[in-house]
Amino acid sequence: MKPQLIDWEQVQQNLLNIPGWQAEKSPSPHLTRTFTFKNFVESLSFTNEVGNLAEQVNHHPDILIRWNKVTLFLSTHSAKGITQLDFDLASKINSLFSSGSASHSSP
C-alpha cells in the first residue's frame, strides 16, 4: 500500500514534534535539517549511522555532506511528497543525534 501524503497544514503541525526540522515545498515537498559536527570524520560517522538506521526502516534520506555539516532531506519518493514515514525517520534521527553516539554540536 502506498503511503499517504500529509497535507501542508498537518506537516506544519507535525513539525512541532521534531525539533530542528523544517518543511520546504520546492523543488518538491520534503523535510530538511542540517546537523553540525566538529570535523569531517564526525560528519561521516553520523552519516553512516543515519545510513544504518535508514536501512533498518527501509526509508532512505537524500544526504549532503560538507566538511562539518550533514544536511538530510526526507520525502517519500513513491508518494511524491511528505508522509508519516518521513516524520518517523526524522524523529529517529533526532534520537540518534541526541544520543551523542557521534560527537557533535548543535547548529
C-alpha positions in Angstrom: 0.0 0.0 0.0 1.3 3.4 -1.0 2.0 5.8 1.9 -0.5 8.7 2.1 0.6 12.2 1.6 0.2 14.6 4.6 -1.4 18.0 3.7 0.7 21.1 4.3 -1.2 22.3 7.3 -0.7 18.9 9.1 3.0 18.9 8.0 3.4 22.3 9.8 1.7 20.8 12.9 3.8 17.7 12.9 7.0 19.8 12.7 6.3 20.8 16.4 7.2 17.2 17.3 10.6 17.1 15.6 12.8 19.9 16.7 15.3 21.3 14.3 13.5 20.1 11.1 11.9 22.4 8.5 9.5 21.6 5.7 10.1 23.0 2.2 7.8 22.9 -0.8 10.4 23.4 -3.5 11.5 21.7 -5.7 9.2 19.1 -4.2 7.8 18.8 -0.7 10.4 17.5 1.8 11.7 17.8 5.4 15.2 19.0 5.9 17.7 19.5 8.8 21.4 20.4 8.9 23.5 18.9 11.7 26.8 20.4 12.7 29.9 18.5 13.9 33.4 19.3 15.0 35.0 17.9 11.8 34.6 15.8 8.7 35.2 12.5 10.5 32.3 13.1 12.9 30.1 14.2 9.9 30.9 11.0 8.1 30.4 8.9 11.3 26.9 10.4 11.8 26.1 9.9 8.1 27.0 6.2 8.4 24.8 5.9 11.5 21.9 7.5 9.6 22.5 5.1 6.7 22.3 2.1 9.1 19.1 3.4 10.6 17.6 4.1 7.1 18.4 0.5 6.1 16.6 -0.8 9.2 13.4 1.1 8.4 13.8 0.8 4.6 13.4 4.6 4.1 16.3 6.5 2.8 17.1 10.2 3.0 19.0 12.3 0.5 22.2 13.4 2.1 24.6 16.3 1.5 27.9 16.1 3.4 30.1 19.1 3.8 33.2 19.3 6.0 31.5 19.7 9.3 27.8 19.6 8.3 25.4 17.0 7.2 22.1 18.1 5.6 19.3 15.5 5.3 16.3 15.7 3.0 13.4 13.4 3.7 10.5 12.7 1.4 8.6 9.7 0.3 9.5 9.4 -3.3 6.8 6.8 -4.1 4.1 9.3 -2.8 5.9 12.3 -4.3 5.8 14.2 -1.0 5.8 14.1 2.8 4.3 11.1 4.6 4.3 9.8 8.1 7.4 7.7 7.1 9.3 10.9 6.9 8.3 12.2 10.3 9.0 8.8 11.9 12.5 8.7 10.4 13.2 12.4 11.4 12.3 11.5 14.9 14.6 8.5 15.0 17.4 10.6 13.5 16.8 13.2 16.2 17.1 10.5 18.8 20.3 9.2 17.2 21.8 12.7 17.2 20.7 13.4 20.8 22.2 10.1 22.0 25.6 11.5 21.1 26.8 8.3 19.5 28.9 10.6 17.3 30.4 13.7 19.0 28.7 16.8 17.7 27.4 20.2 18.4 24.0 21.7 17.8 23.7 24.0 14.7 
